[in-house]
Amino acid sequence: MNAHKKNSPQMAIKAPSWNKVLIALLLAVPAILPKAAQAQQDPQFTQYMFNLLALNPAYAGSADRVSLKALSRHQWVGFEGAPSTQTLTVHSPFLLQSLGLGGTIMRDEHGPVTQYGIILDVSYRIFLNNNQKLAFGIKGGLNLFQGKFSQLHPHDGDDQVFQNDVSTKTDPQFGFGMMWYSDRFYLGLSSPKLLRTDFFDVDSLRLVSQNGGQLAHYYLTGGYVFDLGTYTKFKPTFMVKAVEGAPLSFDLSANFLLYEKLWLGAMYRYTDAVGALVQYNITDGLSAGYAYDYPLSPIHNYSGGTHEFMLGLDFGKAPKGIRSPRYF
């Protein structure tokens, strides 16, 4: 994150030296997690560390100028009806240095189901010492659901669910997040969708909808940037995902930055996939990234893996006193 050399004296609050605690947490998270399985409903991202607004509204305004990210993920290439996700996020400080405003547009398609999310993100930042910030954010918007269930061929031909299409079902959505960060680390906790979403409105399907809805997801994310030499930096990150009725799941990544230009990294998603990512900072405000996931389950015998593309653009006047590029 970009940070100013000097914060406003009215806003600055003394913070404890917790960097060692953060590093210990980064190293300890994998050890304390129980055995997990991939059972989440929300879209997942390999390049989550560069796309945090999609998960946490407290990230809004953290670039200290207008920041735009576009991402397209194509999962399990080769499967008919495989998941495909696109997101467009934009955020910047708003009116006051302590306020951040952002927006997220998301499209997620898998099989007969297509969902759209139109979300507004608002954050409030408290400026601590040592260029650290503590931010709180909320998300609010709409979730649009479409399901072409009649095109499926279920084993039970009399199943009422699969005889009904959902043309467009609109539900309100709300989420929250908090994040503690500086230009070298971040630690965040969030739930981008707190409200339960039922997929069916028909009265006769009420019992079915108890198991046919989307549940709240919770994310714990963190990362730290270490100097390995004059031209090399190392950034380990983690993301823990939790949802009601499913075991915990987690992602780990190790990323190296060369000459402040080229990111090279590898990731591991527990029991689900391994992968690699690359991102290049074309200019101070323009970056392009790509990630590839290889499935660990038997699905790898039938799938060409997962491809994820990202394009980032920061524009507007950069804050004075910035001495290093953004690392997440």
C-alpha positions as CSV (number, residue, x, y, z in Angstrom):
1,M,0.0,0.0,0.0
2,N,1.1,3.5,-0.6
3,A,1.7,5.6,2.5
4,H,2.6,9.2,3.3
5,K,5.8,10.1,5.0
6,K,3.8,12.2,7.4
7,N,0.3,11.7,8.7
8,S,-2.1,14.4,9.9
9,P,-1.4,15.0,13.6
10,Q,-5.1,15.0,14.3
11,M,-5.5,11.5,12.8
12,A,-2.3,9.8,13.9
13,I,-2.7,7.3,16.8
14,K,0.1,5.4,18.4
15,A,0.1,1.7,17.4
16,P,1.9,-1.1,19.2
17,S,4.8,-2.8,17.4
18,W,2.9,-5.9,16.3
19,N,4.8,-6.7,13.1
20,K,6.4,-9.7,14.8
21,V,3.0,-10.9,15.8
22,L,1.8,-10.7,12.2
23,I,4.8,-12.6,10.9
24,A,4.2,-15.3,13.5
25,L,0.6,-15.5,12.4
26,L,1.6,-15.9,8.8
27,L,3.8,-18.8,9.6
28,A,1.4,-20.4,12.1
29,V,-1.9,-20.4,10.2
30,P,-1.2,-23.6,8.2
31,A,-0.3,-25.5,11.4
32,I,-3.5,-24.6,13.3
33,L,-6.0,-25.4,10.5
34,P,-7.9,-28.6,10.6
35,K,-8.1,-30.8,7.6
36,A,-10.3,-29.1,5.1
37,A,-12.2,-29.6,1.9
38,Q,-13.1,-27.3,-0.9
39,A,-16.8,-26.6,-0.4
40,Q,-17.3,-22.8,-0.8
41,Q,-20.0,-21.3,-2.9
42,D,-18.4,-17.9,-3.5
43,P,-16.0,-17.4,-6.4
44,Q,-12.4,-18.1,-5.6
45,F,-9.3,-16.2,-7.0
46,T,-5.7,-17.3,-7.2
47,Q,-4.6,-13.6,-7.5
48,Y,-6.7,-12.6,-4.4
49,M,-3.7,-10.7,-3.0
50,F,-4.0,-8.2,-5.9
51,N,-7.8,-8.2,-5.9
52,L,-8.7,-7.7,-2.2
53,L,-11.6,-5.3,-2.7
54,A,-13.7,-8.2,-4.0
55,L,-13.3,-9.8,-0.6
56,N,-12.9,-6.9,1.8
57,P,-14.6,-3.4,1.7
58,A,-12.0,-2.1,4.1
59,Y,-9.5,-2.1,1.2
60,A,-11.4,0.8,-0.4
61,G,-9.2,3.9,-0.7
62,S,-6.0,2.0,0.2
63,A,-4.3,2.9,-3.1
64,D,-4.6,6.7,-2.2
65,R,-5.7,7.3,-5.8
66,V,-8.2,5.8,-8.3
67,S,-7.5,2.1,-8.7
68,L,-9.2,-0.1,-11.2
69,K,-8.9,-3.9,-11.4
70,A,-10.5,-6.3,-14.0
71,L,-10.2,-10.0,-13.6
72,S,-11.5,-13.0,-15.6
73,R,-11.3,-16.5,-14.2
74,H,-12.0,-19.7,-16.3
75,Q,-12.1,-22.8,-14.1
76,W,-11.7,-26.4,-15.1
77,V,-11.3,-25.6,-18.8
78,G,-12.7,-28.4,-21.0
79,F,-15.7,-29.1,-18.8
80,E,-19.1,-28.1,-20.2
81,G,-20.7,-25.7,-17.7
82,A,-17.5,-25.1,-15.8
83,P,-17.3,-22.1,-13.5
84,S,-16.4,-18.7,-15.1
85,T,-16.1,-15.5,-13.1
86,Q,-15.5,-11.9,-14.0
87,T,-15.0,-9.0,-11.6
88,L,-14.5,-5.3,-12.1
89,T,-13.5,-3.2,-9.0
90,V,-12.7,0.5,-8.6
91,H,-11.9,2.5,-5.5
92,S,-10.3,5.6,-4.3
93,P,-10.2,8.1,-1.3
94,F,-13.4,10.1,-1.2
95,L,-13.8,13.7,0.0
96,L,-11.6,13.1,3.1
97,Q,-8.3,11.2,3.4
98,S,-9.9,8.9,6.0
99,L,-12.8,7.9,3.7
100,G,-12.7,5.4,0.9
101,L,-15.3,4.7,-1.8
102,G,-15.4,1.8,-4.1
103,G,-17.6,-0.4,-6.3
104,T,-17.6,-4.0,-7.4
105,I,-19.4,-5.6,-10.4
106,M,-19.2,-9.4,-10.5
107,R,-20.5,-12.0,-12.9
108,D,-20.3,-15.7,-11.8
109,E,-21.5,-18.6,-14.0
110,H,-21.5,-22.3,-13.3
111,G,-23.7,-24.8,-15.1
112,P,-27.2,-23.5,-15.4
113,V,-26.7,-20.8,-12.8
114,T,-25.6,-17.2,-13.4
115,Q,-25.3,-14.6,-10.7
116,Y,-24.5,-10.9,-10.9
117,G,-23.4,-8.7,-8.0
118,I,-23.6,-4.9,-8.0
119,I,-21.9,-3.7,-4.8
120,L,-20.9,-0.3,-3.3
121,D,-18.0,-0.3,-0.9
122,V,-17.3,2.3,1.8
123,S,-14.4,2.4,4.3
124,Y,-13.2,4.5,7.1
125,R,-9.4,4.6,7.9
126,I,-7.7,5.5,11.1
127,F,-4.1,6.6,10.6
128,L,-1.6,5.0,13.1
129,N,2.1,5.6,13.6
130,N,4.7,4.1,11.2
131,N,2.5,4.7,8.2
132,Q,0.1,2.0,9.5
133,K,-3.7,2.2,9.0
134,L,-6.7,0.5,10.6
135,A,-9.7,0.4,8.2
136,F,-13.3,-0.6,8.6
137,G,-15.6,-1.1,5.7
138,I,-19.1,-2.2,4.6
139,K,-20.5,-3.5,1.4
140,G,-24.1,-3.1,0.2
141,G,-25.8,-3.8,-3.0
142,L,-27.8,-6.4,-5.0
143,N,-27.4,-10.0,-6.0
144,L,-29.2,-11.1,-9.2
145,F,-29.7,-14.8,-9.7
146,Q,-30.7,-16.7,-12.9
147,G,-31.1,-20.5,-13.1
148,K,-32.0,-22.5,-16.2
149,F,-32.8,-25.7,-14.3
150,S,-35.3,-27.1,-16.8
151,Q,-32.4,-27.7,-19.2
152,L,-30.9,-30.2,-16.9
153,H,-31.6,-33.9,-16.9
154,P,-32.0,-35.0,-13.3
155,H,-32.2,-38.7,-12.2
156,D,-35.6,-37.9,-10.7
157,G,-37.7,-36.5,-13.5
158,D,-40.4,-35.4,-11.1
159,D,-38.1,-33.2,-9.0
160,Q,-39.9,-29.9,-8.7
161,V,-36.7,-27.8,-8.4
162,F,-35.5,-28.8,-11.9
163,Q,-38.8,-28.2,-13.5
164,N,-38.6,-24.5,-12.7
165,D,-36.4,-21.8,-14.2
166,V,-35.5,-18.7,-12.3
167,S,-35.5,-15.8,-14.8
168,T,-34.2,-13.1,-12.5
169,K,-34.3,-13.2,-8.7
170,T,-33.0,-10.1,-7.0
171,D,-31.9,-10.1,-3.4
172,P,-30.3,-7.3,-1.3
173,Q,-26.7,-8.0,-0.1
174,F,-24.6,-6.7,2.8
175,G,-21.1,-7.4,4.0
176,F,-18.4,-6.0,6.3
177,G,-14.6,-6.0,6.6
178,M,-11.7,-4.7,8.7
179,M,-8.0,-4.4,7.7
180,W,-4.8,-3.4,9.4
181,Y,-2.1,-2.6,6.9
182,S,0.9,-0.5,5.9
183,D,3.0,-0.4,2.7
184,R,4.6,-3.8,3.8
185,F,1.9,-5.9,5.4
186,Y,-1.8,-6.5,5.6
187,L,-4.1,-8.5,7.8
188,G,-7.9,-8.5,7.1
189,L,-11.1,-10.2,8.2
190,S,-14.2,-9.9,6.1
191,S,-17.5,-11.4,5.0
192,P,-18.6,-9.9,1.6
193,K,-22.0,-11.6,1.7
194,L,-23.7,-11.8,5.1
195,L,-27.3,-12.3,4.1
196,R,-28.7,-15.7,3.2
197,T,-29.8,-15.9,-0.4
198,D,-32.5,-18.5,-1.3
199,F,-32.6,-19.5,-4.9
200,F,-36.3,-20.2,-5.2
201,D,-39.4,-18.2,-4.4
202,V,-42.2,-20.7,-5.1
203,D,-44.1,-21.6,-2.0
204,S,-44.0,-25.3,-2.7
205,L,-40.3,-25.2,-2.9
206,R,-39.7,-23.7,0.5
207,L,-38.4,-26.9,2.0
208,V,-36.1,-27.4,-0.9
209,S,-34.7,-23.9,-0.7
210,Q,-33.4,-24.6,2.8
211,N,-30.6,-26.5,1.1
212,G,-30.7,-24.4,-2.1
213,G,-29.4,-21.1,-1.0
214,Q,-26.1,-19.2,-0.6
215,L,-24.6,-18.9,2.9
216,A,-22.3,-16.3,4.4
217,H,-18.6,-16.8,3.8
218,Y,-15.8,-15.5,6.0
219,Y,-12.3,-14.7,5.0
220,L,-9.1,-14.1,7.0
221,T,-6.3,-12.8,4.8
222,G,-2.7,-11.6,5.4
223,G,0.6,-11.0,3.8
224,Y,4.0,-9.5,4.4
225,V,6.8,-8.2,2.2
226,F,10.4,-9.1,3.1
227,D,13.6,-7.7,1.5
228,L,15.8,-10.5,0.2
229,G,18.3,-8.1,-1.5
230,T,18.6,-4.9,-3.3
231,Y,16.4,-6.0,-6.2
232,T,14.4,-8.9,-4.8
233,K,11.5,-9.0,-2.4
234,F,9.5,-12.0,-1.0
235,K,5.8,-11.8,-0.2
236,P,4.1,-14.8,1.5
237,T,0.3,-14.6,1.8
238,F,-2.5,-16.6,3.1
239,M,-6.3,-16.8,2.9
240,V,-8.5,-18.8,5.2
241,K,-12.1,-19.4,4.1
242,A,-15.0,-20.5,6.3
243,V,-18.7,-21.2,5.5
244,E,-21.4,-22.8,7.6
245,G,-21.7,-26.5,7.1
246,A,-18.3,-26.9,5.5
247,P,-14.7,-27.5,6.8
248,L,-12.2,-24.7,6.7
249,S,-10.3,-24.2,3.5
250,F,-7.1,-22.2,3.0
251,D,-4.8,-20.9,0.3
252,L,-1.1,-20.2,0.6
253,S,1.2,-18.4,-1.8
254,A,4.8,-17.4,-2.1
255,N,5.6,-14.5,-4.4
256,F,8.9,-12.9,-5.4
257,L,9.2,-9.4,-6.8
258,L,12.2,-8.7,-9.1
259,Y,13.5,-5.2,-9.8
260,E,10.2,-3.7,-8.7
261,K,8.7,-4.9,-12.0
262,L,8.1,-8.6,-12.2
263,W,6.1,-10.8,-9.7
264,L,6.7,-14.6,-9.9
265,G,4.7,-16.8,-7.5
266,A,3.4,-20.2,-6.6
267,M,0.2,-21.1,-4.7
268,Y,-1.3,-24.1,-2.9
269,R,-5.0,-24.6,-2.2
270,Y,-5.6,-27.3,0.3
271,T,-6.7,-30.6,-1.3
272,D,-7.8,-28.7,-4.4
273,A,-5.1,-27.2,-6.5
274,V,-1.5,-26.0,-7.0
275,G,-0.6,-23.2,-9.3
276,A,1.7,-20.4,-10.5
277,L,1.2,-16.7,-11.1
278,V,3.0,-13.9,-12.9
279,Q,2.4,-10.2,-12.9
280,Y,4.3,-7.4,-14.6
281,N,4.2,-3.7,-13.7
282,I,4.3,-2.2,-17.1
283,T,4.3,1.3,-15.8
284,D,3.8,2.9,-12.4
285,G,0.0,2.7,-12.9
286,L,-0.5,-0.2,-15.3
287,S,0.0,-3.9,-14.5
288,A,-1.0,-7.2,-16.1
289,G,-1.2,-10.6,-14.4
290,Y,-1.9,-14.3,-15.2
291,A,-2.4,-17.3,-13.0
292,Y,-2.8,-21.0,-13.7
293,D,-4.2,-23.7,-11.4
294,Y,-3.6,-27.4,-11.7
295,P,-6.3,-29.6,-10.0
296,L,-5.1,-32.1,-7.4
297,S,-8.3,-34.1,-7.5
298,P,-9.1,-36.7,-10.1
299,I,-10.7,-33.9,-12.1
300,H,-7.2,-33.2,-13.6
301,N,-7.7,-36.2,-15.8
302,Y,-10.5,-34.4,-17.7
303,S,-9.7,-30.7,-17.2
304,G,-7.1,-28.4,-18.8
305,G,-6.8,-26.6,-15.5
306,T,-7.9,-23.0,-14.6
307,H,-6.8,-19.8,-16.2
308,E,-7.0,-16.4,-14.6
309,F,-6.3,-13.0,-16.2
310,M,-6.0,-9.6,-14.5
311,L,-5.4,-6.1,-15.6
312,G,-4.8,-3.2,-13.2
313,L,-4.8,0.5,-13.7
314,D,-4.1,3.2,-11.2
315,F,-4.5,6.8,-12.3
316,G,-4.8,10.3,-10.8
317,K,-2.2,12.2,-8.8
318,A,0.0,9.9,-6.7
319,P,0.4,11.0,-3.1
320,K,3.5,12.9,-2.2
321,G,6.3,11.1,-0.4
322,I,5.7,7.7,-2.0
323,R,9.0,5.9,-2.0
324,S,7.9,2.4,-3.1
325,P,5.3,0.8,-5.4
326,R,2.2,-1.0,-4.0
327,Y,2.8,-4.6,-3.1
328,F,-0.8,-5.6,-2.8
